[in-house]
Amino acid sequence: MIIERLRAEGYQVSETSAVFSPHQIAPEFGGFPQVRERVFITATLVPDGHVADPHVRPVVLPSHVRMTREWDLAEDLPLDDSHHVPGTDLSVAEVTWIDHWDTWVQFMNALRVSDADAAGEPARRLPGFPVWSHVWVSSQSERQAMLSPDGVPVPSWKKNFLLKNWDLYDRIRQVDPAWLRTWLAKTRTFPESRQKLEWQAQDETSLWNCVLSFRPSGIRAKRMTHLPALVAITQTPVLGPRDRRLSPREAARLQGLPDEFDFGPQRAALTYRQLGNGVNIGVVWNVLKAHVERDRNLLLASERGRAIYHSIASAADSPLEPVRVALSRRRAAVPSDELVLAGAS
C-alpha cells in the first residue's frame, strides 16, 4: 500500500523494500553491535519530463561499508568499564535467578564433557530449544494432560518443545536425581517466566559471561558479541560480565549517538524508552547515501535533486561528525532545558 501510494504521487520506488540492521555495518561507517532489523522504503520524486523506472532495484549497501568480522561488544560499543553505574543495578531476585540457572548450566557443562569423554567425541552444546523447567514432571498422566489440556491437543510446535523438555528432564534425572530434586524445588518458587531458559550462547560456559534478557518467554542468554534490539519497554539487556544492565549512555551509543549527546535531568526510564523507539543513525545515514547513488541520474535531472545529491554524496562516510555538528548548532540556538526534545527529534 505504501509503495503504491508513493508511485501514485509521482515517486520512483522499488517494488521490494530493504531491510537493514546496525550490526551489518562496519563501525567506521556508523555501524554498532545491535541486531535491529528495520524496513526502509526509499523514494525519489520524478522530475517533469522523466519517467520512473518500474523495475528499479531496492537500496543495497555497498560492500565496503559492510561488517566483515565478528563484533566485540566490550570494545566496539564500547562498554563502560565500571560495574557500578547508577540505576543499572540488578535486583536481589534477578541475581538469584541468574545464579540459580547458572548452577544448571555448570551441571550440564559437566554432563556433556563426561559424555564427550565416554564417546570420544566433542562435547555437545547446551539445548538449543527453550528449556521449560515448569513442565518437568515424571507422571505420564500429567504429561498427557499438558499435551491435551481440556481434551484439546496443543499446537505441534508446543508439543515438540514439551517432548524435548521431558527427554531432557529424564536424562538429567538418570544422572543425579537428588541434585535435580533440590534444584527444581527452588526453581518452582520463581515466577513461571523465570523457570524458563533460552540458551543462545553456543559454547559459552556461564550465564555471567553472557548478554541476558528477562523476557516473558524466559531468561535469554546470548554471547557478548552484540545486543538484541532495544525496545521501548522494560527489557533492558543485562551485561553479565559487568553485573548490571546496559546504561543509558551505552544504549545511546548503540543507536549511534555520540557521548556528548545530553539527555538532561530526565529519568533513565524515559531515556531508555526514547532510545527504544529510535532508529540507529548509522543505518539511516548509509541507506540515504545508497539511495541517492542508486537514483543519481534522476536526482541530477532537476535543480533541487542536484542539490540533494551533492550534499549527501559528498558528505562523510560516517554519520557521527554530521551529528556532532548538528548538536553544536542546536546547543547554540536552543535553551539547555529544550535540548532533550530538540536532540531527540
NORZI-V311840 format. One record per pair of residues at least 12 apart in sequence whose C-alpha atoms are under 6 Angstrom apart, sorted by the first residue. I is the first residue (numbers start at 1). GAP is how many residues later the second one is. Records with the same first field share a line. If there is no record, write none. Layout:
# NORZI-V311840
I=GAP ; GAP
This chain:
# NORZI-V311840
10=35 ; 36
11=32 ; 33 ; 34 ; 35
12=31 ; 32 ; 40
13=30
14=42 ; 43 ; 44
16=42
17=23 ; 24
18=21 ; 22 ; 40
19=19 ; 20
20=17 ; 18
21=14 ; 15 ; 16
22=12 ; 261
23=12
24=42 ; 43
25=40 ; 41 ; 42
26=39 ; 40 ; 41
29=36 ; 288 ; 289
30=252 ; 288 ; 289
31=251
32=222
33=193
34=192 ; 193 ; 194
35=193 ; 194
36=193
59=232
61=229
71=154
72=153
73=151 ; 152 ; 153
83=159
88=156 ; 157
89=155
90=154
102=105
130=67 ; 68
131=65 ; 66
132=64
133=62
134=61
193=23 ; 24 ; 25
194=24
196=22
197=21 ; 22 ; 23
198=21 ; 22
199=22
200=21 ; 22
201=20 ; 21 ; 22
208=32 ; 33
209=31 ; 32
210=12 ; 13 ; 14 ; 30
211=13 ; 27 ; 28 ; 29
212=25 ; 26
213=24
230=46
231=45
232=41 ; 44 ; 45
255=25
256=24 ; 25
263=77
282=37
292=17
